Amino acid sequence: ARPRPGLPAAVPVSSSPSPRTSSGAARAGRAFLDFFWDIAKPEQEVRLAATENLLRHLRDGGKDEEMKYALKRLVEGLGATREAARPGFSLALAQVLQAFEEIPIFSVLEQIKEKHNLEKVKKKLVRNAAFGNFFGVMALFQSGRLVKDQKALLESIQLLQQLAHHQAHLKDLPRKTIVDILSEVPETVFEEVLFGVLQADLTSAFESPENLHLLLVGIQKFPGVLKPKKLKKLFGSPTIVNEENIPKLVELLQSAAKSEKKDKKLPSVGFDLLQVSLKEGAFELFWKEAVENGLFKEKSGPVSYMCYRLLGSALPLLSLDQLQMVLKGKVMQLYGEHVVTTQLPDRFKFAPEMEAYVDAFLNSCDDPERQLAVMIGFSTLTNQGYPVVPSIWKVVRHLQPVALQKYIDWLKDMFLRPDLGCCLDFSTSRQKTQHKIARLRKWIIHRLMSIIESPVKKEEDLVMDISRFCFFHAFFETKKKTSQIPETNALISEPLDEQAHSLHVHGVTADGKLWIFFLVEYANELLSSEKYVKAVKPFTKEQRDPLLAVPVQWFCPYLSLFVCSCAENTEPGWVEVIVEILLSLLAQPSLLIRRISKSVFGRICPNLTKNGLQLILDVSETLLLHSEKQKGEDESDEDLDDEAMMALDKNISALFAEQQKRIQAKKDERDRIRKEKILRRDFKIKVLDLIEVFLSKQPENPLVFDVIEPLLQVIEQCMSSDSDKQEIDFLQKTAHIFTNSLCRAKHYCKRVEALQDDLHAFVERLVKKARKHTDSSVALYYFSASLYLLKVLKGNVSDKSPAPVSVPKKQKNTIPQACQVRQQAAVKAVFLPVNLHYPVLSGHCLSRLPVLSTGCLDVERVTAIYQQALTQFLTKRNSALTSSMFLDLFTRFPVSVAVCLLVAPNTAVSLAKAGRET
């Protein structure tokens, strides 16, 4: 067969037909031979397709000669020089043997052993022959037929044992394959066929991790064969995990950890040894002596990580007592030290992997007590009082209600009466002594708040209970116990120190009320109970009187004080707290609160975070979805006429009356929804005040870019919906803010070097939306937004390009002359036809145009974007784009963009004509 074009020059002999089979290959046909060439290719998709085609060809009437040739080529390919070809031929051979059960498995094994004979092969081809035998056995095993042929099974195991001596080439692959085969073998077959041939390996189990793994799998898979008496005959001990064997087991586990350190996974022998120790009732001995007192003596990364993986893998297998023992041991403590000391970005971090172990355990465990034990165990692993697990831990979502409630009660009790004695606490060598109780309480508050904010469905009483607890201890102290305020009955063993606590509660209850207002009512109750409680920071008389008189408005002046105290705070999250409180207050029908909210928000604008801004923007998105849903529901309600109702049944009069009640109830419901819609729209109009304040006070903030699309979505939605007066007012206010506070702002962000690519992609996205829109009025807003981003990009000087310089008349021009000619020609083509409107660009002024800087603007990329838009405008009759959009573009960017935009003079003339017509 001739080599196919495009293949490497050195095609392995083992993967091509021998001269003696060339006549058979010729008769097989070119297409048939192509299957084997494709099976040897490195691309997996090509190999799989070729295997399927080969099977289809053989099924659809392949001759005996073709089958023999196919088997011969596949067996030869098992020892191919190219590594990618071997698994391809092995898989293809397995598929053929599975599809054609009339092919004897043992005969194929004989063919494999003959072709890749390790004793007759040349020394330089030993590696290929070893792999040929190995992948051949793999093909027989993957076909699913090897276990059924006892003779082939026995000789395959013996062949793998022989291949195990070629560790330089195959490493531990043969031993692992033997284990895989044993997992599929019935116990009777193991006892009658394989036990004799494997007895030597089982006897030497403590000589290598592979042999130990083989024994461990056999004990679990064939308990009726490998009984304690049989084990004692094999190596003198009826059990695996005992005091005598501990040193050997430690040595084997260390060897296994180092051999698989690159794989970053738990060695199989470690997990099986863990399971056998549980089966033998020796887990405590294994964990304390082999793991904690044995493996950790060698301070190496692979061994430590194996211990951490043993801990994570053991969680689903352990009883409650065993969990508590493990979670208070040395492995946990060393894991905590690892978490604290690997904070640098270039260090390997095991914490995400451990979180995955805990997440999987909590998700599969249906025992609340074991769930609680694991949560408390990791929560009490502390570094000078501060738990090493994050306060926002997603694994909490899997806790059952009973376990969650008990965990919350435990957190509250630890806050009131900190018990550092139950913590597995440690300190690193470089740390200074810190206040442990304060650190623990700080983490507990954050953990309680994260439980409230987690997406898990929770009872409203639970949310309110946590909120009251955190709020009370953040701002108030108990003077005297009272049953009216349950929080006063809690005894605090250690006084609370002065530290900033943040309360982060948002959302609504089942009846639609905001959570924050329940806290407001609770705060008013506390302020009215001077006999029992007092504020941590007392209020003045001027502050206290209006607070008690107006239950809701008390928050506003106190909010101002809170803003002043937090402005210097580096703790994240306080801005989001203020934003949520302001949004809650804006829901009240009070002009005073609206003004105070705007004032307070103006003070926190310099500290506004992306999350804080998103809270505001989410209001618009959520309400837009709600309005669309209500519109759909309104359209789906249809009233039946009287005749249709009367034709239903003889007793229609009663049914008709009932139906009328339902119709009236639906009408009442629609009326209620309409009123709620009005309130929501009014609330959204108030929220626009905050966006306007932010754009006016922080025009140079990069967060401004996050406001653009939400405003455009609001404008687009309002223009396509019903135009009642409130809707029009909302649209006009949004459009006013978008046009005047954003697009026409005199100041804009000056720090976009790191955002260049994102902003260019944003420009492209906006122009595409303008092109695809059918409404010119909406397209205009998208186009204007793109021009605003052009202004931002052009006004920023890129670090990658030199700053603009003006060329003196006598200085030699460094700009290529051809480039200047093209620029000036383009400018003339664009602007001379309209020099009536722009006389400054006419005549000899064009020859003296300076080469202006484009800042961070990628002119070529922007040129392509607007050139496509301009082409659509000039060629499509129903385009939503208008000539005024492009005239605005060229007017605002006459040299930087327009010069390079038009490459054809006739295009410029068409635009100029369009400009004169408008």
C-alpha positions, 0 to 999 in steps of 0.5 A: 500500500502506498503512503497517504499524502500528509502523513509523517515520513517515518510511518511505523512498520507495525502500523502498516501492512507487510509486503506479504499482505499487499495483495489482500490489501489491494483487493480490500480496496482503497476506502477499506484501507483508509479506515486503518490509517484514520484509526492511527491518527492523533485526533480522537474524533477521527479515530472514533469515526474510523472505528464506526465506519470499519464496523459498519463495513464489516457488518454490511457484508464484509468477506472473511478475507477482509475480517482476517485482514482487519484483525491482522492490521488491528493486532499490528497497530497495538504496538505502533510507535506513535503513542496516539495510535495504540489506544486507537487500535486497541479500542477498534479491536475491542469493538470488533470483538464485541460486535462479532462474538463468533471470533474466538477470544483465545485465538486473538490472544494467541495472535497478539502474543505471537506478533508482539513476542517479547522474547524474539523481538529486537532490543530496540523494539521491546517497548513497542512489543510491551505496549502491544501486549498490554493494549491487546489484553486491554482490548480483550477486557474492554470487549466484555468477553474476557471474563467468559473465556477462562483459558483466555482469562488465565493467560491474560493475567499471566501475560500482565504479570510478565509485563509488570517486570517492564516498569521502565516502559509500562510503570504500574499499568499491568498491576492496575489492569489486573485489579480492574479485571478482578473487579469484574470476575465472579468469586467462583472464577477467582477461586478456581482459576485465578487464585493459584496464579495470583497466590505469589503476588498476594503473599508478597502484598507488603513488598509493593503498593501494587501487590497490597492493592491487589490483596485489598481488592481481593479481600473486599471482592472475594470475602468468601475466599480470602478469609482470615484463615487464608490470610494467615496462611498467606503472610502469617496474619489474619488481618491487614491492619494490626500493630505489627503491620503498621510500619510496613503499611506506612512505608507503602502508603508513602511510596504510593503518595510519591508515585502519584503526586503528579495526578493530584488524587488519592492513591487507590491503595490508600482508599482501599486500605481505609475501607479494609480498616473499617471492615476489620474494626481497626479504623482507630488504630489505622488513623492514629498510628498509621496516618497521624503518627506514621505518615506525618513524620515525613514532612513532604507535600505529597504525603500531607495531601494524601492524608488530607484526601484520606480525611475527605474520602473517609467522611461518608464512611465514618460513624458519628464517634469516628467523625468526631475523633478524626475532626479533632486530630492532627490531620485537621490541625495540619490542614488548618495550618496549610490553609493559613500558610498558603495564602500567597498566589503561587502556593498550591491550595488544597482548600477547594478540594477539601470543600468539594469533599465536604460538599459531596458528603453533606449532599449524600448524607441523610443523618442530621447528627453526622452533618452537624458533627462535620459542620462543627468540626470544621467551624472549630478549626481555628487560627487564634480563634478565627476559623480557617473555613470561609464564613461564606461556605456554600456547603451549608446549602446541603444541610437538612432543616434539623441540622441547620437549626442546630448549627445556628443554635450552636453558632449563637451559643458560641457567640454568647459563651465562647468556648475556645476549649472545644476549638482545635486552635493553632498559631503560626510561627510569625503570628502575633497574639490576637484577641481570640474571642473577638476574632471568633465572634466576628466570624460567627456574625459573618457566618450567620449573615451568610446563612441568611443570604444563601439561596437555600429555602429557609423558614421566615422565622429562622431568618428573623431570628438570626436577624434579631440576634445579630441586630441586637448584639450589634447595637444594643446591650441588656440592662434587665431580662424581659420575656417581651425581648427574648434576646435579653434572656441570653447570658454573655460570658465575655463582654462584647468589645467595640467592633463594627458589625454589619447587618446584611438583610434583604429580600421580602417575606411571603406577603411581600413585605421587606425584611428591613422593615421588620428590623426597623420595627424591632429597633423601634421596640428596643429604643422604646424599652429603655428599662430593659435595653440600651444602645451601645452608642447612646442617642442624643435627645434631638435624635431620640425624639424623632426616632420614637415619633416616626417608626420608619424615619428613625433609620435615616439620621442614624444611617447618616451617623453610620455612613460617617463612621464607616467611610474610613472602614476597610471592611468590605460589605458596609456599602452594600448594607447602606444601599439595601437600607436606602432601597428599602426606605425608598419604598415608603411614600415619603418625600422627606425619606426620598430626599434624605436617601438621595443625600446619604447616597451622595455621601457614599458614592465615592465608596460604592462597589460593583455589588452595591451598584448591582443591587440598584440595577437589579431593581430595574431588571426584576421589575421589568420581568415582573411587568412582562409576566403580568402582561402575559397573565392579563392577556391570558384571561378571557371571559366566556359569554352567556350562551357558551356558559348555558350550553355546558350542562343542565345544571349550568345556572349553578355553575354559571354563578360559580363561574361569575364569582371566579371571573369577579375574583380574577377582575379583583386580582387584576385590579390589585395587580394593577395597583401594585404595578403602579407602586412598583413603577413609582418605586423604580422612578425613585430608584432612578434618583440614585442612579442619577446621583451616582452619574453626576457625582462619580462620572470618572468611576469605571462602574459607570459602564455597568449602568449603560445596558440596564438603562438601555433595556429600560428605555427599550422595554418602556417604548414597546409597552403600553404608554400610560402617564406613569410609564411615560414619566418613567421613560422620560426620566430614564432617557433624560438621565441617559442622555444628559448625565451619561452621554453628554457628561463633560467628565468621564473615566480616565482609567480604562487601560485595563478595560480596553478590550472589554470596551471595544467589545462593548462598542461592537455589541451596542452598534450591532444592537442598533443595526438589528433594531427595527425602531430608529428611536431606540437604535439612536440610544444604542448608537449614542452609547457607542459614541460615548464609549468612543469618547472615553477610549479616545480621551485616554492615553494608552501606555502602549502607544506614545503620547500625541505630539504636534509636528513643527513646520520645520521638523522632519515629518516622521509620518509616512507620506502615503498615509498622510495622503490617504488621510487627507483624501478621505477627509476631503471626500467626507467633508468637502461636500458639506463644507457649507456646514463645516467651513473650517475644513475647507480649502488649504486647512486640510493640508495642515491637519495634525495627526491627532492621538487616538488614545486607547482607541483601536482605530482599525477595529472601530473602523470595521464596526462602523463601516458595517453599520454604514454599509447597512444604512446605505444598502438596506431600505428598512434600516433603523440607522439614520444619517444623523447618527453618522453625521454625529459620529463624523462631527464629534470624531472628524480625524480620529475615526472618520478619516479612516472609516471611508475607503471609497469616495462614492460612499462618502458622497452618498453620505454627504448627499444624505446629510444635505437631505436631512 
